[in-house]
Every structure is written in structure tokens, then in C-alpha cells.
């Protein structure tokens, strides 16, 4: 490109928007955002501020890392994946998140900036960042923070209102309505899945040939009570998701802080989120420190899917629309089922062990973003060959 032809380009010219120099800047920006996402992934789930301390630090020796040792992609390679001060290995995932974010920014920009415009492309880069953060947090902690789901939902609605080309529209209000419809479809669809899943798979049963020790207590330093059934330990919030959830223990010798409550000889204890029912008595959770007894049979409530996934899908719908919601759930279900079966059979994991579903929803959203309409057209072509 000559200097004279370059000078005639406008800010919306495809030649300028896709110029190699600008693409290099987009890639570098993606790597930088990826570095920040590493901070979010590490700090947010454990309640640390992403601003304090302002600089990244080594997870082992806590030394704050100066900027010249915190250059995205480059620093990890130069330091060979180790801390400069204590020599502790820094996980490859830090490099992978930066590189993945950089590639996604580049791919989003190249595929969307010309048909949708700069504003919509930037919005979809933000969307990709939210998906990446959700993937790795869900893998580590089996949660997707509301700062991502609800915050992303608001960002998606605002982006649709400001950049109507995000939904192929020319009027702001129509684009906003489509975004609202996508959010509602995402929330409603996954909420239905969660509710139906609760009805079908909402209980785990334990039966023991010999009575095992049952206990509910809050160990020192713990933020919530722990339920113990023999060798198995369950955090309170992993059992009780809804006010209607109940843990049923069939056993004997139930004692509250060492005392029998209700009718002596009770053989069933029912634990709710905030109380215990036993022998005709109801005891509030906050009035006891320790509950003990023996257990022969237990019925434990569980969720087929977390409510974080419900909000996560609402966010996806706000950015991509209702069609993407259906497509995303289909892809996530297929891939999740295949990976789950492989993990359970080849990896010999317990079938009751939960698997994070957020990464599969994010994968489905990415597939839609880059190839969704093409995949749908191909599938419809299989159903109606020749257009008939």
C-alpha cells in the first residue's frame, strides 16, 4: 500500500481495519487483557481485590512482580515459567490464558469488525474475555461469579443498545429488544433444565450395611458447617441450594451439643438449610454447635446444574440472541456428555462427582460466534437435501 492510497483510507475502511499493523496491535491488546484475566481468575473466587495489590505477585513467595517481568507472553517464556525470586514453577496456564485471549481478540476482530463495525467488535472482545474468565474459574471452583454473569449481562444489554449492528439491526431499540429476548431465553431455558434436572436427579442416596458416624459441625476456621457421613464430608452449601432442600438421615442416637432433643429414640433426622427436625422437635441451625448420631441410610439433595449456569446463559443470550442460546445449549450438552463419559470411564472418576458445565456453554457460544449460522445451514441441508 502506497502512502497516497493509505492517506485516502477512512477509519471504517476494511483495508485499514484489517491492516497487519492494526491486527498486531489487537493481538497485543488481547495478550494484555489475558494477563489481567489471570488476575481475575486467581483473585475473584477467593475474595481478593483485583486492584489491591495493584501489581501481580508470585502465589508462593508473594513477591510483587515489577512491570518489566510482567510483560504478557514474553516474561513467562524468558523466565522459563518460573518465579524470578523463589524459583517456583508458574503454571503454563498463565501463558495459555494470555495466548488464547490474544488469538480470540484477533479472530473476533477479523470476523466481525467489517460487517458489524468497530463498536460491536470491541463488545464481542469483551464478551470473549468474560467467557475465558468464566471457563477457568468454573474449572477450578465450580462457580461462575455474579460479577461475570450479571455484570456481563448488563454489558451485553448496553452494547446491544449502543451498537445495533451487534444484532444486524439499524435501530437501537430493536437491537435492545433482541438482546433482552436473548437474555430471557437463556435464563428461562437453563432454569427449566435446572428445575427438571432437580426433579429427575435431585437426590443422592447412601445406604450402609453397618451404621456409620453422622455429624454436623463447623470446624475452626471454616466459613460453613460440614456434614460428615462416615468418611464422606460435604460442605453445607454443597447440599442446600434451595429452601425446600432437605437432608434425611435414618439412624439413631441423635444428639444436639450432647443432648437428646425431641422424643427419645427418634430414628429419623431431617436437616433443612436453617433448622433440624427430629422427634417432633424443630431446632434452629444457629442454636447448636454440633449434631451427632449414627446413620444407616441417607437421602442427600443435589442440583443437576448450578444457578450460576442460568445467569451465565442469560449473559450469552444478551450478547448473541435467542438462536445462539439454543445452539449453545445443544453444543454444550453434546460435548459435555462425551467428555463426561470419557472422564468417568477412562479416568475412572465417580459418577456422582460434579462436572463444571460453564466451559461447555462457553465453547458453544464461541462456536456460534465464529461458525454458528454456517453449522445451522449445513445441518438444515442434511435434513432437506437439494432445498426440498
N, C-alpha and C positions, 0 to 999 in steps of 0.2 A: 504494500500500500504506500503510495507516494504521499509526500507532505501536503500537496494541494488537495488530493482526494480525502485525506484524513481531516482536513480543515472543513470540508463540506458536510461531514457527518453531524447528525444531531444526537442528542442524548438518548434518543429512542431508536437509533439506527441499529439494526441487527449486527452490522459489521463492527460497531463499537461495543455493543453489549456482549458480543461473543469474541472479542479480540483476545488473543492469547495473553496479553499483559493483564487485562482485567480478570481473565479466568485464573491467572496465577494469584492475583490479589484475593479472589473469592476463596481459593484453596487455602491460602494462608489465614484468612479470617476464620474459616471453618476449623482449622487446627487450633487457633487461639480460643475459639468458643469451646472446642473439645477439651482444652486444658481447664477451662472454667467448669465444664460439666463434670470433670473428675472431682473437683472440689465439692460440687453439689451431691454427687453420688456418694462420696465418703462422709460428708458432714451432715446433710439434712436428715437422714434416717436416725442418727444418734443424737439429734438435737443441738448440734453445733451451728453457730452462725457462719454464713458464707463470707461475712465481712470481717470477722474478728477471730483469729488474727487475719490481717489483710493478705499476707503472703502465705503461700503453701508451705507445709512443713513435713518433715520426714515422720511417718507414722511410728517409727521405732524410737529414735533419739529426740524427736520433737524440735529439731533444729529448723528454724525458718530458712527457706531457700531464697537466696538473692536472685534478682531477675535474670542475671547472666547465666545462672544454672537452671533456669526455668523457661527456656525457650521451647515452645511446642515442637515435638518430634525430634528436634536436633539434640536437646540436652539428654534425653533418655539414651539416644544412640551413642553420644560422646562419652557418657558416664557408664556405658555398658549395662544399663539397668540397675545401677547400684547407687546407694546414698553416698555423697561425696565425703561425709563426715564419719559415719559409723560403718559403712560398707554393707549395710543391709540391702538385700535384693529388693528392688522396686518392681512390682508386678508388671508383666508385659501388658496387662490390660490398660494401664495408663497410656501407653503408646498407642494401643489399639483404638481406644476411645477417641484420641486426637486424630488419628489417621482416618477412622470411619467417619467422623464428623466432617473432616475436610473433604472426603470423597463425596459424601451426601450433599454438602453445600454445592460442590461443583456440579453434581448430577442434577440437583434441583434447579440450579441457575440455568444450566444449558437447556433443560427441557421445558422450562416454564416462563423464562423472562421475556421471550419474544411473543408468545401467544397471550400471556396474561399481564405482562408489564412488570416493572421493577418492584413496585409495592407488593404485589401478590407473591413474587418470587422471594422477597425478603420474609414475608409472612410464613411461607412454606419452609424456609430455612429455620425459622423459629420453631415451627411445628416439628421439624425433624429433630431439633435439639431436645425438645420435650420428650419425644419418643425414645431417644437414646438414653436420657436420664432415667426414664421410667423402666426401660429394659433392665438396666444393670442394678437399680435399686430393688426391683422386684425379684431378681435372681438372688440377691444377697439377703433380703429381709422379708420377702413375701408380702410386701406392701407397695402401694404407689401413693406417695404423699399427696394430700389435697392441694398443696402449693403447686403441684404439677397439674393435677387433674382439673381442679376448679379454676386455678389461675390460668391454665391453658384454655379452658372453656371460655373464659372472659376474653382472652386474647383472640381466640378464633371468631367470636361474635363481632368484636370490634374490627378485626381485619376484614371480615365479610362486608361490614357496613361501609368501611372506608375504601376498600379495593373491590368493587363489584365483579371485576374480571376473574376474581378467585372462583366464582361460580358461573363464569361465562355470561354475566349479565352486564347491562349498561346502566341500570338504575340501582341506587344504593339500597333502597328499601326492599326491593325484590331479593337482592343478594342476602340481606339480613334475614329475611323470612326463610330463605332456603337454608341458611346456617342454623337458625332456630329449629327448623324442621329436622335437620340432620342431628342436632343435639338431642332433641326429644326422641327421635327414632333410636339413636344409640342408647340412651338411658333406658327407654321403655323395653327395647329388645333384650338387653342384657339383664335388666331387672326381672323380666319374665323367665329368662333362663335360670337365674339365681333362685327364684321362687319355686319353679318346677323342680329344679335340682334338689332343693331343700326337701320337697315333698317325697321325692323318689330316693334320695341318698342321704337324707338328713340325720341319720343315726348310725353310730358305730356300736357294735355290741361286743362285750367281753364276757366270757364265761370261764370259770376256773374250776378245775377238779378238786382243788383244796382251797380253803379260804385264804385270801391274801390281805395284807395290811392296807387299809384305806385311811387317808389323811388329807386334810386341807389345812395348810399353814402358810404363813408369809415369812420366809427366811430373812434374816437380817441383810439389809442392802437390796432386797428385792422390791420392785415397784408394784407387785401384784401377788395375790395368793397363788400357791402352787398346789395342784391336785395330784396326789400320789395313789396309784393303784398297783400294788406290788412293786415291781421295778420301774414301772412306767410313770413318768412325770409329765403333767400337762399344765402350762400356764393358764390362768383363769380366763384371760381374754381370748385364748385359742379355743375355748369351749363355749363361751357365752357371747353370741353376736347380737341376739335379739332378746327383748323382754320375755318372749314366750319360750325361749330355750330352757330346757331342764335336764339336769344330770340325775339319773335314777340309779341308786345303789341298793341292791338287795344283799343284805348281810346281817350283822348283829353287833351288839355291844357298842352302839353309837354314843359317843361322849363329846360334850362341848366344854373345853377347858377342864377336862377331867370329870365332869358331872353328867349324869343322865338327865335328859330333858324330855318332857312328854311322858307318855305311857311306857313303863319299863318293858323290856323285851321286844321293842319295835324291830321289825325285820326289813323295813324299807326306809330309806332316807332320800328325799328329793331336794336337790340343790338348784336354786334359781340364781339369776345374776346378782340379786341383792339379799337373799334370805335362804334359810333351810327349813323344810317341813319334815317333821319326824314325830311319830307317835301322837298325832293330834296337836302338836305344838308348832308354832312358827317363830323362828329365831332369826333376827336381822343379822346379816353378814358382819356389820361393823360392831356387833356386840360380843363377838367371840374372836379369840386369837388362834385357836387350834381345834379342829374337829378330827376325831379318830374313830376307828371301828374296823370291822372286818368285812370283806366283800367276796361274794360268790358269783355275782352277776352284775354287770353294769351296762347302762344304756347312755351313750355319750353323744350329745348333739354336735353336729358339724355342718359346715357350709360346703356346698358343691363349688362355689366360686365366691371370692371376696367382693365386698361392695366397692372396693377401690376400682375393680374392673368395670363396674357400672358407670362410675364417673369418668373413667378413662375412655370408655367408648363414647360417652356424651361429648367429650373433648374432640375425639376423632371425627364425630359427626359434624361438629361445629365448623371444622376446617374443610371437610371433604364432602359432606352431604349424605343424604339417606341411602343412596345407591352404594356408596362406599361402605356404609355400615353393614349392609347385607353381605357384600363381598368380603369385607374384613373378617366378619364372624365365620364365614364359610372357610376361608383360607386358614384362619387360626384354629378352627376345630379339626380340620383335616391334618394339618401339620402337627398340632398338639397331640392328637390321638396317636399318630405314627411315632413321634418322638417318645411319648409316654409309654407306649407298648415296648419299644426298644429298651428304654431305661429299666423298665420293670423286669423284662425277660433277660436281656443280655447283662445289664448291670445288677440284676437280682435285688432291686430295691423293693421295699414293702409296698404293696398295693395301696395301703392306707396313707402312705406318705404324700403330703400335698405337693403339687407341682405349680409353679407360677404360670399364670395364663397371660399376664401382661406382655411378655416378649412375643408371644404368638399373635396377639392382637396388633402389636406394633409392626410385626412382619407383614401381616395382612394389609395394614394401612400403607406401608411402603410399596407393596406390590401394586396396590390400587393407584398410588400416586404416580408410579412410573409406567405401569402397563395394564392397569385395570380395564379400561374400555377395550383395549386390544384383546385381552383374555376373554372378556364377555362376548365380543364379536366372534371370536374363534369358537367358543362354546356353543353359541347360538347357531353357528354354521354347521356344527356337528349334529345339532338337533334338526335342522332344516337344510339339508344339503341342496345346493342349487337355488336357494332362496325360495323354495316351495313351501 
